[in-house]
């Protein structure tokens, strides 16, 4: 993703009379324009700011509070310079003002006068789109964050690796949020240790909640907490160090994404959380239902904004749960939101350069178009099937320990046999149910209590037998098994 200054430079070099700055940070955008204007050749350009309360600030006195007057002055009498309007975007439903803006834009072309509109989104009236260049500047780039961190670290001795990690951890925050966070944490921490970075991660969770597009997902279990799926876990472990600075210096390729598809309740979502924990990356979940709800704007704009946002917090893991639901309406040759979003996603997966690892899960795999399975978009496509006997023993042991029960007190071979064709979620629920029943009776959980709980659950494999056969047949030649193939159970 290009820096804001690079985008502004492109806009002005292309002779667009109007540049739309999409950003929530007024002060940061004003400072960036000041930096750009100071470096202008052959002479430095002034930056003049307008708002709806004060108009133009000229030597402490207000000037042209009315936007019609302000635009007329720029068109007729204003000197060369950059003119930033902070509150004009939300007034463009006024046809007279829109007419004046168009006329002003046409008159100042090639005059050395440039209009900048600061907005929260990129929605523009059709009549000014041909005259406008949109600059997406949701978050500060590495250079801006590095300068901020360097100024705040003066007098402190920190390792270069820790400073680099801090800059990466602050991605996705505004400069104001980052400055307040660092100052607050410096009051409580004497070094950039793990507790320091844990609090930075907690702050990032609050920021993504305010943004409302991406959901921050806290770190979850390590690889040892994921039962079975040995081939998937081996793949994850091999790539554990590829997002570290050392790997970047060696020029090692970054993994781009993984698609886990298969039967519901078999650990796909848990595996995504394990990947983020194993690679020490923040995990953000994109809710496709929110994208299509239209609450925050058009589906295409929300999806584009989500991709921009996750690039800004890279390196990170982007989790798209039930990806087939977001593209279920896609058909080649058709138009509409689904098709445009799907095309945008495929292009972004192929072309993006940010360190964003996409972890996608799918249950109804027959809805996935062939284009999404092509190599180059996902590094690997895994099929997650029902756990075999050894995996069920491992899953049973994990959930017994989570319920403060000692696996050594139970016959895991018998319990694994009794749960044949069960998924992991069903085993988890049965163990929890047995513990609740035993607690109500005031006794310890016995093996018979577990077997009794098993008898009260009808597994998904029985109610969806035909669908499971179809899923397995579809995945046999299209995906790598997440578990190494063993001798079929009798």
N, C-alpha and C positions, 0 to 999 in steps of 0.2 A: 504494500500500500504506500503510495507516494506521500511525502510530507506535505503539510499545508502550504508551506512556502513554494514548493515545486508546483503545486496546483495553481496557486495564485500567479506564479510566473507564466505558466502556460496560458491562463486566461487572458492576461494582459498582452502577451506576445501574439495571441490570436485576434487581438483588437476587439474583443467583446466589450461593449460599453457598460454592461451590467454584470457584476459577479455576485452570486448568491453564496454567502458563507453559512453553511449548515453546521451550527455548533451551539451548545448550551452555555459556552463560556464567553461572555462579552469582553472581559478584561484581557483574556488571552488573545482573542482575535485582534483587538485594538493594538496590543503590543507587537503581534506578528506583522501587522500592517506598518507600524512604526519602523520595525527592523527592515522591512522590504523597501519602504520609502527612503530610508537613510542610505541604502545602497544603490539607489537609482542613478543611472548615468544619462546625460553628463552632469545633471544637477540633482541635489536632493529634493524630493517632493514633499509638500506638506500633507498631513493627514488631518482632515476636518471631520468631526463627529457630530451627528445630529440625533437628538431624541425628542420624544413628543412632549416632554415637560419643559426643557430648556431651549429647544431649537439648536442652532449652532452656537457653540461657546467661542466667543471672539473677545479675547482680552478681558474675560470676566463678565461680559455683558451678553445677554441672550440675543439671538438674531434668527428671525424667520421660524417662529414656532409652528406656523401653519405649513404643512408639507407641500401644499401647492406653491406657496411663495418660495420655499426652500428649493424646490426643483426648478422653478422659473429662474431663480438667481444663478443656479449652477449652469443652466442652459445659456444665460445671457452674459453674466458679469464675472463669474467665478474664475480665479486663476487656475493654472495647471495644478493637479493634485489628486489625492485619493479621498473620496467623500463616502463616509461610512454612515448608513442609516440604520439605527438600532430598532426602531419601532414601526417601520413602514410596512413590513410584510403582512401584518394582520389587518391592514387598512385597504388592501388591494381589491376588496369587494366593492369599493366605491368606483364607479365607472369614470367619473371625472378625474379622480386621482390616477387611475390606471392610464387614462388618455394622456395626462400630463407626463407621467413617467415614460411612456413610449416616445412622446415628442422630445423630451429631454435626452433620452438615450440616442435618438437619431441625430440630434444637433451636436452632441459632444463626441461623436465618432471621430477618431483620428485627431482629437484636439488636445490630448494630454490630460483630459479630465476623465475620471473613472468613478462609476457608481458601485458601491458595495452595499448589499442588503443582508443584514444579519437575521437569520431565521432559525427556528427550532426544527423545521423540516424542509424538504425540497419541493413542496407542492407550490406550483406557480400557475398563474393564469396563462391560458394558451397564447394570448396575444403577445406576451413578452418572452416566451420561451426561445424564439429564434435570436433574441438579442442578449441572451443570458448564458453564463457559464456557471455551473454548479460545483462548488468546492465542498466536499464532505470532510469535515474536520471535527469529528465527534470527540476524539481524545488526542492528547499530546503525543508526539513521536519520541523515539529514543533520545534524539538530540536535546529536546526540551526537558525531558525527565533527567537526563544526565547532568545538564546544567543546574537544575534545581537541586539534585542530590549533592553535587559538588559544593554548592554554596552553603548547604545546611551541614555538611560534614567538616567544614573548616575547623581545625583544631582537634579533630578526632583521628586516631590512627586505626584504619580498618583495612582488612585484606582486599586486594583488588577483586578477588573472586566473590567476596561478600557484597561489595559495592555493585558489581555487575548483576548479582542475583537480586539485589534490592531494586535496581532500575527495572529489571524484568518483572518483579512482583508488583510494581506500581502501575504497570500498564493497565489501561482501562479506567484509571482515575483521572479526574481533572487535576490541573496543577494546584488549584486551591485545596482540593481534597487531599492530594498527596502531601502538600506542605503541612497542613494541619495534622495529618496522621503522623508524619515523621517527627514533628516537634513534640507531639503528645507522647510518642513511644520513647523518645530520647529522655524524657523526664523519668521514665520507669526502668529503662534498660541501659546498661553501661556498654553493651556490645551488641553486634548484629548476630545474635544467637538464634537457636531454633524457636525459642519462645517469642522473640521479636518477630520472626517471619510468620509464626502462627497467628499473631495478632493482625499482621498485614493481610493475611488470607481472610480472617474474620471480617475485616473492614471491606474487603472486596465483595464479600457476600452481601453486605448491606447496600453497596453501590448497585450491584446487579438487581437487587430487589427494587430499588428506586427506578432503574431503567425499565423494568417491566417486560423485557423481551427475552432475556436469558435468565434461567434459574441456576443459581450457584448450588452445586451438590457437594456437601462436605465429604472429606476423605472417608473411605470405608475399609473393608477388610483387606488384608494383605493376601498374597497368593495362597498362603496356608489356610485361609478361611474360605477358599473356594473349593468345594468338593468336586473331584473328577476333572474332566476336560483337560487331560494331561497334555494333549497336543497343542491346544490353545495356550495353556500356561507356559509351555516351553517356548512358544513363539513370542509371548510377552516378555519372558525373562531375557531372551537373547537381545531384545531391543531396549533394555532398561536404561542404558547409558547414552543412547543416541541423541537425547535432548540436552545433554550436559555441555558446558562450554568447551571441554576438551575434545568432544566429538566434533563440534563445529570447527575447531581449529584444524582438525585432521581432514576436514572435508568429507566426512562420512554422510551418506544419504540419510535423510530423515524419513521415517515412516509417515505415510499420508493418511491412511485410514484402514479400518477393518469393518466388514459387514458380518454380523452374526445373525443367522436366520435359523428358524427351526420351531420346535415345539414350545408352547407357552409353559412357564414355570420351571424351566430347566437351567436357569442361571445366567441368561444373557445380560440382563440389567445389572446383576451383581458383578459379572465379569467386566462391564464397562467401568464400574467404580473401582474395581481391583486394578485395572490398567492405570487409571489416574493415580492411585495410591502408589503403585509400584514404580511409576515413572516420575513421581513427585511433581505432578502437574495439576493445576486447578481444573476442575471439571464443571462445565456449563451445559445445561440441558435446554434444548430448543423445543418448545411446545408448539407443534404444528397446528394444534387446535386453536391456540391463541393467534397464530399467524392468520388463519382463515376467518377468525371471528370478526375482523375488521374494526375492532374497538379502537385501535391506535392508528388507523389509516388503512390504505389499500394493502392487500395481502402481499403484492409484489414489493412495495416499499418497506413493509415490516420485515420481510425476509431478507431484503438487501441490507437493511440496517442491522439485522442480527449478524449477518456475515461480516459487515464492517466492524461491529462491536467485538466479535470474537477474535478477529485479526488483531485488534488493538490490544488485547490482553494476552496475545501469544508470547511464549509457548503455552498452549492449553489444549485440553481435550474437549471437543464439541460432541455432545451426545444427542443424537436424533433418535428418539424412541419411536418404535413402530413407524418406520420411514415409509412403509407401503401406504399408510393412511394419508400421508401428505401428497402422494403422487398417484393415488388410486384412480383419479379421473383423467389421467394422461392418456392420450391416444395420438399417435403420430399423424401430423397433418392438421390437427385441430388447433383451435385458439382458445384462450381463456386463462384464468389465473393459474390453474393447476399446470397447464402446459408451459406457461411462461416461467413459473417458479421452478419446474423440473428442468427446463433448459438452462436457467440461470445456475441452478445447483450443479448440473453436469459440467458446465463451462468453468465454474469456480473450482470444482474438485480437480479439474485437469490443469488449470492455469495458476491457481493461487500460490504465492511464494512465502506466505507467513507460516510460522511453525505451529500450525493448527492440525491436530490429529482428529479425524472424524471417526467416531465410534457409533455405528448405526446398528439398530436391531430391527428385526422383522419377524412377524408370526405368520401372516398370510402371504407366503412367499410367491404364490402363483400370481399375485398382483404386481410383482416387480417386473418392469420392462427390461429387456435384454441389455439396453444401453448402460444401465447402472452397474451391470456385472462385468463390464469390460475392464481388462487390466489397464492400470494407469490411473484409475479413479480410487479403487481400494487395493491395498497391498495384498490382502487376502480375504477370501470369503469362506467363513466357517459354517458348517452345519451342526447345530446343537441338538442331539437326539436325547431320548429318554436315557437315564443313567443305567449302566450295566451293574452287575452284582457288586463288583469291587467299588465302584463309585457310590452305590447306595450305602455300603458299609462306611465309607468315608464321610458321606453326607450325614448319616445317622450319628456317627461319632461326634461330628461338629455340633449338631443341634442338641445332643445330649449334654455336651459340655456347656453350651450356651444356657441351658436350663439347670445348671449346677448339678448335673448328674454325671457319675463316673462311668464312662463307657465300659470299663473293665468288669463292671457288675452285671453286664448284659451279654447275651449271646448274639453278637452282631451278625453272624452267619444266618441264624434263624430269622432275625428281624429283617435282614436284607432279602431273604427268600420270601418272607411274608409280604414284602412291598414290591414284588416283581411288577414291572411295567408302570411303576409310579414315577412321578417327577419329583424334583427336589422340594418344590413348594408344598406338595402334599405330605412329604415326610416331615417337613418342618411343622406343619399344622398339626399332624398327628401327635408328635412329641409334645408340643405345647398343650394340646387337649388332654393328654394323659396326665401331665403335671397338674393342670387345673383340677381335674377330677380327683386326683390323689390328695391335693391340698384341701379340697372341700371335705374329704373324708378323714383328714388328719393323719394320713399315713404316707410312707415313702412310696415313690413310684416303682412298681415291680414290673417284671417282664410281662406278666399277664395283663397288667394295666395298659401297657403299650400295645399288646396284641388286640385287646378289647377296643382301643381307640382306632386301630387300623381297620377293624371290622365296620366302623361307622362312616368310613370315607369311600366314596365311589370314585376311582381315579379317572382322570381325563381320557386316558387311553381306552377306557371302556365306552365312554359316552361319545367319543369322536374317533372310533376305530377306523372308519372309512377315510376320514380326512387325514389321519396320521399316515396311512398307507400311501395316500396321494402325495403328501409332503415328502416322505422318504424317497418315493420314486422320482419326484422332481429334482431333489437335491443330489441324487446319486452321482450324476455326471456334471454337476454345476458348482459343487462346493467341496471343501476339504473337511472331513469329519473332525470336530473339536476333540473327540476322544479316539485314540487308536483303536482300530478294528480288532476285536477279539472273537474268540469262538462264541457263536450264538448260544444264548441260554436255552436249556431244554424246558 
